[in-house]
Amino acid sequence: MNLRNLKYIVTVADTRHFGKAAERCFVSQPTLSGQIKKLEEELGVAIFERSNRSVEITPVGRNIVIYARQIMEQADAIVQYASAHQDPLAGALQIGAMPTLSPYLMPLILVPLKKRYPQMKMVLSEELTDTLLNRLHNYEIDAALLATPVDDPELVSMPLFDEPFWVAYPSKHRFYTRDKITRRDLDKENILLLSEGHCLASQAMEVLHIKERQSQGEMADLRATSLETLIQLVKADFGVTLVPALAMRGSWTSGSGVVAQPLKAPGASRRISLVYRRSFPRVAALQAFADTILERLPNTVKPVRRKKIT
């Protein structure tokens, strides 16, 4: 067993294809397949179930792949540690973020981050919260930007900022003449929500004291999978919705027929935190990433006081 073979099985697990995995590893398919077969024989278990159409990971193989990722990260940590005296920020930093945050936050920080730390390579992924947490545990990403509390002894959550909710409504709506919008104003409105799995949906329900989704009628069939789709439903006068403050920088805010105002209600915000594994060795890179975020935030959100990562 060696690191090369562990890389092979992790790449096959990611691609579900021996040919694509071989291309990523810059080896021939027979070489990769043969090395994996030898590893399976050495371990006495099948890691993959092969067929003419697909490659699936066996139940025991799933855990082996997780261990392989851990070993590869630790091997990378040795390299990073050895080069720390030269440049602790060099190398790839894999960050995951929610789809209701990433399109609005990343454009603010990517250019400044690249200018300040040209040696750092950002690798970004956009997933729902549960998927990001799974990928974090499986060593597939280094950290995640989340908007839900995390109670896990293996993870560290560093609060970054509080992001208020705004009410988005059609430009001809009765709210247009209001100086402020309160929770009570929304009691008789059709509230549009993202589909289940989006933390923004559950947060909106909590803020507006909505106990459960509508199960019947027109509203029960409206399930947007993105914030942009939700805004289009608002524009078509299907209802109103809550949007996070950073989304006010989206293209829809200009000439779209949709208007937004801050929601005046206690607790009408979400807290964005940087979540990472307690064992992650590249603390300086995470600190640089977090500092850049805090420096570039617009005045529509409120930074949270925090300690340096240790």
C-alpha positions as CSV (number, residue, x, y, z in Angstrom):
1,M,0.0,0.0,0.0
2,N,1.3,3.5,-0.9
3,L,0.0,7.0,-1.3
4,R,-0.2,6.6,-5.0
5,N,-2.7,3.7,-4.8
6,L,-4.7,5.6,-2.2
7,K,-4.9,8.5,-4.6
8,Y,-6.2,6.1,-7.3
9,I,-9.1,4.8,-5.2
10,V,-10.1,8.3,-4.1
11,T,-10.1,9.5,-7.7
12,V,-12.2,6.6,-8.8
13,A,-14.6,7.2,-5.9
14,D,-14.9,10.8,-7.0
15,T,-15.4,10.1,-10.8
16,R,-17.1,6.7,-10.6
17,H,-15.1,6.0,-13.8
18,F,-11.8,4.2,-14.2
19,G,-11.0,5.9,-17.5
20,K,-11.6,9.5,-16.1
21,A,-9.7,8.6,-12.9
22,A,-6.7,7.5,-15.0
23,E,-6.8,10.7,-16.9
24,R,-6.8,12.8,-13.7
25,C,-3.9,10.7,-12.3
26,F,-1.9,10.9,-15.6
27,V,-1.6,7.1,-15.9
28,S,-3.1,4.5,-18.3
29,Q,-6.4,2.9,-17.4
30,P,-4.8,-0.6,-17.2
31,T,-2.1,0.7,-14.8
32,L,-4.7,2.3,-12.5
33,S,-7.1,-0.7,-12.6
34,G,-4.2,-3.1,-12.0
35,Q,-2.9,-1.2,-9.0
36,I,-6.4,-1.0,-7.4
37,K,-6.9,-4.7,-8.0
38,K,-3.6,-5.4,-6.2
39,L,-4.6,-3.2,-3.3
40,E,-8.0,-5.1,-3.1
41,E,-6.1,-8.4,-3.0
42,E,-3.7,-7.1,-0.4
43,L,-6.6,-6.0,1.8
44,G,-8.8,-9.0,1.1
45,V,-11.9,-6.9,0.3
46,A,-13.5,-5.4,-2.8
47,I,-13.4,-1.6,-2.7
48,F,-15.4,-1.2,-6.0
49,E,-18.2,-3.1,-7.7
50,R,-17.5,-3.0,-11.4
51,S,-19.9,-3.5,-14.3
52,N,-19.9,-2.5,-18.0
53,R,-22.0,0.6,-17.3
54,S,-20.9,1.9,-13.9
55,V,-18.5,1.7,-11.0
56,E,-20.0,1.7,-7.5
57,I,-18.3,1.8,-4.1
58,T,-18.9,-1.2,-1.9
59,P,-20.1,-0.6,1.7
60,V,-16.6,-1.5,3.1
61,G,-15.1,0.5,0.3
62,R,-16.8,3.7,1.4
63,N,-15.0,3.6,4.8
64,I,-11.7,2.8,3.1
65,V,-12.1,5.8,0.8
66,I,-12.7,8.0,3.9
67,Y,-9.6,6.7,5.6
68,A,-7.7,7.2,2.3
69,R,-8.7,10.8,2.2
70,Q,-7.6,11.3,5.8
71,I,-4.2,9.8,5.1
72,M,-3.8,11.9,2.0
73,E,-4.6,15.1,3.9
74,Q,-2.1,14.2,6.6
75,A,0.5,13.5,4.0
76,D,-0.3,16.9,2.5
77,A,0.0,18.4,6.0
78,I,3.5,17.0,6.3
79,V,4.4,18.8,3.1
80,Q,2.7,22.0,4.2
81,Y,4.4,21.8,7.6
82,A,7.8,21.3,6.0
83,S,7.3,24.4,3.8
84,A,5.6,26.5,6.5
85,H,8.9,28.5,7.1
86,Q,8.9,29.5,3.5
87,D,5.2,30.3,2.9
88,P,2.4,29.0,5.1
89,L,-0.3,30.4,2.7
90,A,0.9,28.5,-0.4
91,G,-1.3,25.9,-2.0
92,A,-4.9,25.1,-2.6
93,L,-7.6,26.1,-0.1
94,Q,-10.9,24.2,-0.8
95,I,-13.9,26.2,0.4
96,G,-17.6,25.2,0.2
97,A,-20.5,27.7,0.5
98,M,-24.2,27.7,0.3
99,P,-25.9,28.7,-3.0
100,T,-27.7,31.5,-1.2
101,L,-24.4,33.0,-0.2
102,S,-21.7,32.1,-2.6
103,P,-22.9,34.1,-5.7
104,Y,-23.0,37.3,-3.7
105,L,-20.0,37.0,-1.3
106,M,-17.4,35.4,-3.6
107,P,-17.3,38.3,-6.1
108,L,-16.5,40.6,-3.3
109,I,-13.4,38.7,-2.0
110,L,-11.9,36.7,-4.8
111,V,-9.9,39.5,-6.5
112,P,-8.7,41.1,-3.3
113,L,-7.7,37.6,-2.0
114,K,-5.8,36.8,-5.2
115,K,-4.0,40.2,-5.1
116,R,-3.0,39.9,-1.5
117,Y,-2.1,36.2,-1.5
118,P,-1.2,35.2,-5.1
119,Q,0.4,32.0,-3.8
120,M,-3.0,30.8,-2.5
121,K,-5.2,28.9,-4.9
122,M,-8.9,29.0,-4.1
123,V,-11.0,26.0,-5.0
124,L,-14.7,26.7,-4.6
125,S,-17.8,24.5,-4.4
126,E,-21.4,25.3,-4.0
127,E,-23.7,22.9,-2.2
128,L,-26.5,22.6,0.3
129,T,-25.6,22.6,4.0
130,D,-25.9,18.9,4.7
131,T,-23.8,18.1,1.6
132,L,-21.1,20.6,2.7
133,L,-21.0,19.0,6.2
134,N,-20.6,15.6,4.7
135,R,-17.8,16.7,2.4
136,L,-16.1,18.4,5.4
137,H,-16.2,15.2,7.4
138,N,-15.0,13.2,4.4
139,Y,-12.0,15.5,3.9
140,E,-13.2,16.6,0.5
141,I,-13.2,20.3,1.4
142,D,-11.1,22.3,4.0
143,A,-13.8,24.6,5.3
144,A,-17.4,25.7,4.7
145,L,-19.3,28.9,4.9
146,L,-22.6,28.0,6.7
147,A,-25.6,29.8,8.2
148,T,-26.7,27.1,10.7
149,P,-25.3,26.3,14.1
150,V,-22.9,23.3,14.1
151,D,-22.7,21.1,17.2
152,D,-19.9,18.7,16.4
153,P,-16.8,18.1,18.6
154,E,-14.7,17.4,15.4
155,L,-15.6,20.8,13.9
156,V,-14.8,24.4,14.8
157,S,-17.3,27.2,14.0
158,M,-15.9,30.7,13.7
159,P,-18.7,33.4,13.5
160,L,-18.0,36.0,10.8
161,F,-21.0,38.3,10.3
162,D,-24.8,38.6,10.8
163,E,-26.7,39.0,7.6
164,P,-30.2,40.7,7.9
165,F,-33.2,39.5,6.0
166,W,-34.9,41.8,3.5
167,V,-38.5,41.5,2.2
168,A,-38.7,41.2,-1.6
169,Y,-42.0,42.1,-3.2
170,P,-43.4,43.2,-6.6
171,S,-42.9,46.9,-7.4
172,K,-46.7,47.5,-7.5
173,H,-47.3,45.9,-4.1
174,R,-48.9,47.8,-1.3
175,F,-45.6,47.6,0.6
176,Y,-44.1,50.1,-1.9
177,T,-45.4,53.1,0.1
178,R,-44.4,51.7,3.5
179,D,-41.6,53.2,5.5
180,K,-40.9,49.9,7.2
181,I,-42.2,46.3,7.0
182,T,-42.7,44.3,10.2
183,R,-43.5,40.6,10.8
184,R,-47.1,41.4,11.3
185,D,-47.3,43.0,7.9
186,L,-46.5,39.6,6.4
187,D,-49.1,37.7,8.2
188,K,-51.6,37.7,5.3
189,E,-49.1,37.5,2.5
190,N,-48.2,34.5,0.4
191,I,-44.7,33.7,1.6
192,L,-42.5,32.1,-1.1
193,L,-39.9,29.6,0.2
194,L,-37.0,27.7,-1.3
195,S,-37.4,24.0,-1.5
196,E,-36.6,21.7,1.4
197,G,-32.9,21.3,2.1
198,H,-32.1,25.0,1.8
199,C,-31.4,26.4,5.3
200,L,-32.7,29.8,4.1
201,A,-36.2,28.2,3.9
202,S,-36.2,27.0,7.5
203,Q,-34.7,30.3,8.7
204,A,-37.4,32.3,6.9
205,M,-40.1,30.0,8.5
206,E,-38.5,30.6,11.9
207,V,-38.3,34.3,11.6
208,L,-41.9,34.6,10.3
209,H,-43.2,32.1,12.8
210,I,-44.4,29.7,10.1
211,K,-44.9,26.3,11.7
212,E,-45.3,24.3,8.5
213,R,-45.3,24.6,4.8
214,Q,-48.6,24.7,2.9
215,S,-49.5,21.2,1.7
216,Q,-52.5,22.1,-0.5
217,G,-53.4,24.8,-3.0
218,E,-51.3,26.8,-5.4
219,M,-48.5,27.7,-2.9
220,A,-47.9,24.1,-2.2
221,D,-46.7,23.5,-5.7
222,L,-44.3,26.5,-5.8
223,R,-40.8,25.2,-4.7
224,A,-37.9,27.2,-6.0
225,T,-34.5,25.6,-6.0
226,S,-32.5,28.9,-6.3
227,L,-32.8,32.4,-5.0
228,E,-33.0,33.7,-8.5
229,T,-36.0,31.5,-9.3
230,L,-37.6,32.7,-6.1
231,I,-37.2,36.3,-7.3
232,Q,-38.8,35.5,-10.6
233,L,-41.8,34.1,-8.8
234,V,-42.0,37.4,-6.8
235,K,-41.8,39.4,-10.0
236,A,-44.7,37.3,-11.4
237,D,-46.8,38.4,-8.3
238,F,-47.1,34.9,-6.8
239,G,-46.1,36.3,-3.4
240,V,-43.3,37.9,-1.4
241,T,-40.1,36.4,0.1
242,L,-37.2,37.0,2.4
243,V,-33.7,37.5,0.9
244,P,-30.4,37.8,2.7
245,A,-28.8,41.2,2.6
246,L,-25.8,40.3,0.4
247,A,-28.3,39.1,-2.3
248,M,-29.2,42.8,-2.6
249,R,-26.0,43.0,-4.8
250,G,-27.6,40.6,-7.3
251,S,-28.5,41.6,-10.9
252,W,-32.3,41.3,-10.0
253,T,-32.1,44.5,-7.9
254,S,-32.0,46.8,-10.9
255,G,-35.0,47.2,-13.2
256,S,-36.5,43.7,-12.4
257,G,-39.8,44.9,-11.2
258,V,-38.9,43.6,-7.7
259,V,-38.3,45.9,-4.7
260,A,-36.8,45.0,-1.3
261,Q,-36.8,46.6,2.1
262,P,-35.2,45.5,5.4
263,L,-37.5,43.4,7.6
264,K,-38.0,45.2,11.0
265,A,-38.3,42.3,13.4
266,P,-36.3,40.8,16.3
267,G,-33.9,38.1,15.1
268,A,-34.5,38.8,11.4
269,S,-31.0,37.8,10.3
270,R,-28.8,34.8,9.9
271,R,-25.2,34.3,11.2
272,I,-22.6,33.3,8.7
273,S,-19.7,31.2,10.1
274,L,-16.6,29.6,8.8
275,V,-16.7,25.9,9.8
276,Y,-13.6,23.7,9.6
277,R,-12.2,20.5,11.0
278,R,-10.4,20.9,14.4
279,S,-7.5,18.8,12.9
280,F,-7.0,21.0,9.9
281,P,-3.4,22.1,9.9
282,R,-3.4,25.2,7.6
283,V,-4.7,27.8,10.2
284,A,-2.9,30.7,8.6
285,A,-4.8,30.2,5.3
286,L,-8.2,30.1,7.0
287,Q,-7.3,33.3,8.9
288,A,-6.3,35.1,5.7
289,F,-9.6,34.0,4.1
290,A,-11.7,35.1,7.0
291,D,-9.9,38.4,7.3
292,T,-10.4,39.2,3.7
293,I,-14.2,38.5,4.0
294,L,-14.5,40.8,7.0
295,E,-12.6,43.6,5.2
296,R,-14.8,43.5,2.1
297,L,-18.2,43.3,3.7
298,P,-20.7,46.0,2.7
299,N,-22.5,48.1,5.4
300,T,-25.7,46.1,5.0
301,V,-24.2,43.3,7.1
302,K,-22.8,43.4,10.6
303,P,-19.3,41.8,11.4
304,V,-19.1,39.7,14.5
305,R,-16.3,40.2,16.9
306,R,-14.1,37.2,16.9
307,K,-10.8,35.8,18.2
308,K,-7.9,34.8,16.0
309,I,-8.0,31.2,14.9
310,T,-5.7,29.1,17.1
